[in-house]
């Protein structure tokens, strides 16, 4: 009879031998394709008194084994080892790259994603400055000329990836670094909670200040939401000054330039502008191909260039949509038990996504809707004419391009007759103000927004 000590630990060779016997039994129970796809890549890692730990290449394999094949493996283990074992499945990259024991300071509910690094951030003309500046900041905390670093661009283009990459890379160059990454919404909630707690804790606000003013690297996501929050802007102004005056590094992200943020106090706007402003634009065709290759290869799947081109031609918006397409294809491949993505599989997996992206708004389509609404001849809004009767519809059209279609400032200016991006900023700010103060503008914009979306 085995002793507890003998039972609690098996040698690596024992684990491999037991797993080999399990595989022999499984091969008789499932198809060759399923066996080759889901079990041949599995690596037996360890075996204790009640648990067999298996290593797989990605979450797709883990999900398939734990949901579809768990009971089958469990039964085979009983037959081979004579006892019941729990089965634990882990991804090999998590085993080989564990999180550091002494993680940097993080805000409640937020941790640094170890998968967001500079090495897996796909670089192109649309984001090279932002990536280079972010890398420089991570290597020269407090000494960087890019302070603050202000990263701006539309949703899903990689700004949050760069924030996490800065935090992860900074740990390699600086020991005992105090880092906070937090979204503006969570930061505001933390501040409100500190104010509410004053009745029971007179030091609650001071604790808030100590928490965010005694850090070396302050990473704030989506700072555009600070606009109009007067009390919080006051607190953020003093926090910003305290950190900056003490040589601490500040990195902010926004979906627009500081000058575009509605109801942002001038003193904050000037501070956001005094460092480096780096934009992150939508990826071009070649970069979309590179992103798709990177995401698919990281999951150990094979895909033809024809399929990559098919996806890149249909999804042009942002990196997040590309990642969503990859995840959906991998899900379909897991259902069909194959690690080979065919064009037929891709078309089946992505047909719903492509139906949406084909309706993607363009500057031309928005201009067409606005010109028809105001009964202006085609081409009026892109002409160089500047009468007030044309300027107002043009400003609304620019507003819709920015706020409804989430287009970049340079793209809007270019398609409106080669106008400067500052003209677009002025138009967006003016219409935002008119919506707030003029009911007729609010109604007009609401009607046009509905028309643009339905068009």
Number of C-alpha atoms within 10 A of each C-alpha: 5 7 7 9 10 12 13 13 15 16 12 13 11 13 20 17 13 17 23 14 16 21 18 11 18 18 14 10 11 12 11 10 13 15 17 15 17 20 17 11 13 19 18 20 18 19 24 17 16 13 14 19 17 20 21 22 18 16 14 18 23 19 15 16 22 14 10 10 15 15 13 15 21 18 17 19 23 13 14 15 13 10 12 15 19 15 18 17 20 18 16 18 13 14 10 8 10 10 12 10 6 9 15 21 19 17 18 12 7 13 15 22 15 16 16 20 18 19 9 14 17 18 18 18 12 16 22 16 18 24 25 13 21 25 18 17 26 23 17 15 22 20 13 18 15 22 24 24 25 27 30 25 23 20 19 18 23 24 26 23 18 23 26 21 25 27 28 23 19 22 19 11 12 13 10 11 18 18 24 24 25 21 19 20 16 16 21 20 13 16 20 15 14 20 16 13 14 13 10 8 13 12 14 18 19 12 13 17 18 12 13 21 20 17 17 21 28 24 23 22 22 20 19 22 18 22 17 14 13 13 12 16 18 13 13 19 14 14 16 20 15 16 20 17 8 12 16 22 26 25 24 25 26 23 24 22 21 22 17 19 21 17 17 19 17 11 11 19 15 12 16 22 16 13 17 18 21 22 25 24 25 24 23 15 14 11 18 25 20 16 21 24 18 14 16 19 11 12 17 12 15 13 18 12 12 11 19 19 16 14 22 22 12 17 21 18 22 18 21 13 16 21 16 13 20 21 17 16 21 23 16 19 20 19 11 13 17 17 19 17 18 17 16 9 16 22 16 13 20 18 11 10 16 16 11 11 15 11 11 15 17 15 20 15 14 23 26 20 18 23 19 11 14 11 9 15 10 13 13 17 24 18 13 11 11 11 8 9 11 17 15 16 19 23 21 24 30 30 25 23 27 22 13 15 18 17 22 20 22 16 17 24 20 14 15 23 13 14 17 15 16 14 14 25 21 16 22 24 18 17 22 19 15 14 17 11 11 11 11 11 17 16 12 13 20 13 12 18 22 11 14 21 15 8 12
